[in-house]
Amino acid sequence: MGILNVTPDSFSDGGKYNTVDNALKRAEEMLLAGAHIIDVGGYSSRPGADDVSIEQELERTMPVIEKLVEDLSPIISIDTFRSKVAEEAVKAGAAIVNDISAGDDDEKMIETVARLKVPYIAMHKKGTPRTMQKHPEYEDVSSEVFEYLLAKKKQCLDAGILDFVIDPGFGFGKTREHNFELLKNFSQLQLLNVPILAGVSRKSMIWKTLDIKPDEAVNGTTFLHAFALQGGANILRVHDVAEAVQCVRLWERLK
């Protein structure tokens, strides 16, 4: 899954692709590099991010999705926690809803996805993007994330969502120690018997640990991708598609 942030303030690539032409060019590059899914997001979820209105989010994402469908016809996921944006995106041609709040931030999201009959990616987070990194606490982060996603799976299946993917939410209301603990126990998520998405690309757990910049974190990202694949990840959500594809190919050969 190639990340296409059409925002001015995302942590790694904010402002690079917030015009339709630049976004289209970036999507084409990722597809040529081997991406299977293009994940379009118009709301930055980095720690401390400012809020934007539904109208702003739609203005950022809809023209890009429409142009992607018209020119490239990729599989598109819409990265949003708002049911209105999800519905408009699917009507415009998106095929997957990727929700960082797993329906917790919009009570209409799960019923909307069920009605739209599209796959749903539900992520665990604690708090909001603006506040989530202010002293997050867990007794046992791996167990708490597992129990949350187990309950979310039941809620979504009961609502009629049949294609359900989980994301443990690295960096979303979790310290670096929490993130590494989650990754160490990543294979436990396979007990939920649903596809698993890993989103560690250029995350601060890498570049803060290595004392480098986010755009220097490709090597560290690749290492953690391999670990996630070993733990059962089915989807890698990435900034650097070519490197991730190479990692997957080598992992498949190793298996």
C-alpha positions in Angstrom: 0.0 0.0 0.0 1.6 3.2 -1.2 1.0 6.3 0.9 -0.3 9.4 -1.0 -0.7 12.2 1.5 -2.5 15.2 -0.2 -1.9 17.3 2.9 0.4 20.3 3.6 1.5 18.9 7.0 2.1 15.2 7.1 5.2 14.2 9.1 7.3 12.8 6.3 6.0 14.1 2.9 3.6 16.9 3.8 3.2 19.4 1.0 4.9 17.4 -1.7 1.8 16.0 -3.3 -1.0 18.4 -2.4 -1.8 19.3 -6.0 -3.6 17.0 -8.4 -0.8 16.8 -10.9 1.9 16.1 -8.3 -0.3 13.5 -6.6 -1.0 11.8 -9.9 2.7 11.7 -10.8 3.5 10.2 -7.4 0.8 7.6 -7.7 2.1 6.5 -11.1 5.6 6.2 -9.6 4.4 4.0 -6.8 2.3 1.8 -9.1 5.3 1.3 -11.5 7.4 0.4 -8.4 5.0 -2.3 -7.5 2.3 -0.9 -5.3 -1.0 -2.8 -5.2 -3.0 -0.1 -3.4 -2.8 3.7 -3.3 -3.9 5.1 0.1 -5.2 8.7 -0.3 -5.3 10.8 2.8 -6.4 14.4 3.2 -6.2 14.7 7.0 -2.8 14.6 8.7 -2.8 12.2 11.6 0.8 13.0 12.8 1.1 13.8 16.5 0.0 17.3 17.2 -1.7 17.8 13.8 -4.2 20.5 13.4 -7.9 19.7 12.8 -9.4 20.3 9.3 -13.0 20.5 8.3 -14.9 17.8 6.4 -15.1 20.3 3.5 -11.4 20.8 3.5 -10.7 17.0 3.6 -13.1 16.5 0.6 -11.5 19.4 -1.3 -8.1 17.8 -0.9 -9.0 14.2 -1.7 -11.9 14.1 -4.2 -10.2 15.7 -7.2 -7.2 13.4 -6.7 -9.3 10.2 -6.4 -11.3 11.2 -9.5 -8.1 11.9 -11.5 -6.5 8.6 -10.3 -9.6 6.7 -11.4 -9.7 8.5 -14.8 -6.0 8.2 -15.7 -4.6 5.2 -13.8 -7.5 3.0 -12.4 -5.6 1.7 -9.4 -7.1 0.1 -6.3 -7.6 3.1 -4.1 -8.1 3.2 -0.3 -9.4 6.4 1.4 -7.6 7.2 4.6 -10.3 8.9 6.7 -12.1 8.6 10.0 -15.2 10.4 8.6 -18.1 8.6 7.2 -19.0 11.4 4.9 -15.6 11.4 3.3 -15.6 7.6 3.1 -18.9 7.6 1.3 -17.9 10.3 -1.2 -14.6 8.7 -1.9 -16.2 5.3 -2.6 -18.7 6.9 -4.9 -15.8 8.5 -6.7 -14.0 5.2 -7.1 -12.2 4.3 -3.9 -12.4 0.6 -3.1 -11.3 0.4 0.5 -11.9 2.5 3.6 -8.8 2.9 5.9 -9.9 4.3 9.3 -7.4 5.3 12.0 -10.2 5.4 14.5 -11.9 2.1 13.7 -15.3 3.9 13.8 -14.7 5.4 17.3 -14.5 9.0 16.0 -17.6 8.8 13.8 -20.6 6.7 15.0 -21.9 6.4 11.4 -18.7 5.0 9.9 -19.2 1.3 10.5 -22.8 1.3 9.3 -21.7 3.4 6.3 -19.0 0.9 5.3 -21.3 -2.0 5.7 -23.8 -0.3 3.4 -21.1 0.5 0.8 -20.0 -3.2 0.9 -16.2 -2.3 0.7 -13.3 -3.7 2.7 -12.6 -1.9 6.0 -9.2 -1.4 7.7 -9.7 -0.7 11.4 -6.8 0.7 13.4 -6.2 0.9 17.1 -5.3 4.3 18.6 -5.6 6.0 21.9 -6.7 9.6 22.0 -6.7 12.1 19.0 -3.9 13.0 16.7 -3.5 16.3 18.6 -3.2 14.6 22.0 -2.4 10.9 21.5 1.4 11.2 22.3 0.9 13.0 25.6 1.8 10.3 28.1 0.0 7.3 26.7 -0.2 4.5 29.3 -1.0 0.7 29.1 -0.7 -2.1 31.6 0.0 -4.5 28.7 0.0 -2.8 25.3 0.0 -6.0 23.3 -2.9 -7.5 25.2 -5.0 -4.3 25.2 -4.5 -3.7 21.5 -5.4 -7.4 20.8 -8.6 -7.2 23.0 -9.6 -3.9 21.3 -9.2 -5.3 17.8 -11.0 -8.6 18.8 -14.0 -6.5 20.0 -13.9 -4.3 16.9 -13.9 -7.4 14.6 -17.1 -8.6 16.3 -18.7 -5.2 16.0 -17.8 -4.9 12.3 -18.9 -8.5 11.5 -22.2 -7.9 13.3 -22.8 -4.8 11.3 -22.3 -6.7 8.0 -18.7 -5.8 7.1 -17.3 -9.1 5.7 -13.9 -7.8 4.4 -12.1 -6.7 7.6 -8.5 -5.8 8.1 -6.8 -4.9 11.4 -4.0 -2.4 12.1 -2.4 -2.2 15.5 -1.6 1.4 15.0 2.1 1.9 15.5 2.7 5.5 16.8 -0.9 6.2 17.6 -1.1 6.8 21.3 1.9 4.7 22.0 5.5 5.4 23.2 8.5 4.0 21.4 8.7 1.3 24.0 5.0 0.4 23.3 5.7 0.3 19.6 8.6 -2.1 19.9 6.6 -4.3 22.3 3.8 -4.4 19.8 6.1 -5.4 17.0 7.8 -8.0 19.1 4.4 -9.6 19.8 3.1 -8.9 16.3 2.5 -12.6 15.5 -0.2 -12.8 18.2 -2.5 -10.8 16.0 -2.8 -13.8 13.7 -5.1 -15.3 16.3 -7.7 -12.9 15.1 -7.8 -14.7 11.8 -8.1 -11.6 9.6 -5.6 -9.8 7.4 -3.1 -7.5 9.2 -1.7 -4.2 8.0 1.6 -3.0 9.3 2.3 0.8 9.2 5.8 1.4 10.5 7.1 3.4 7.5 9.5 6.2 8.6 7.8 6.3 12.0 9.5 8.0 14.9 10.2 4.6 16.5 12.8 4.3 13.8 14.3 7.7 13.3 14.3 8.7 17.0 15.9 5.5 18.0 18.6 5.9 15.3 18.9 9.7 15.8 18.3 10.4 12.1 15.7 12.3 10.0 12.4 10.7 8.8 13.6 10.7 5.2 16.7 8.8 6.3 14.7 6.0 7.8 14.3 3.8 4.7 16.8 1.2 5.9 15.3 1.0 9.4 11.9 0.8 7.8 12.9 -2.2 5.7 14.3 -4.0 8.7 11.0 -3.6 10.6 9.0 -4.5 7.5 10.9 -7.9 7.4 10.1 -8.4 11.1 6.4 -7.6 10.5 6.2 -10.0 7.6 7.7 -12.7 9.8 5.0 -11.9 12.3 2.2 -12.3 9.7 1.7 -8.9 8.1 -0.4 -9.1 4.9 -0.2 -5.5 3.9 2.7 -3.0 4.3 1.6 0.6 4.3 4.7 2.4 3.0 6.3 5.7 1.7 9.1 3.9 -0.2 7.4 1.3 -2.5 10.4 -0.1 -4.4 12.2 -0.9 -1.2 9.2 -2.5 0.3 8.5 -4.6 -2.8 12.1 -5.9 -2.7 11.6 -6.8 1.0 8.5 -8.7 0.2 10.1 -10.5 -2.7 13.0 -11.6 -0.6 10.7 -12.7 2.2 8.6 -14.8 -0.1 11.7 -16.4 -1.5 13.0 -17.1 2.0 9.7 -18.8 2.9 
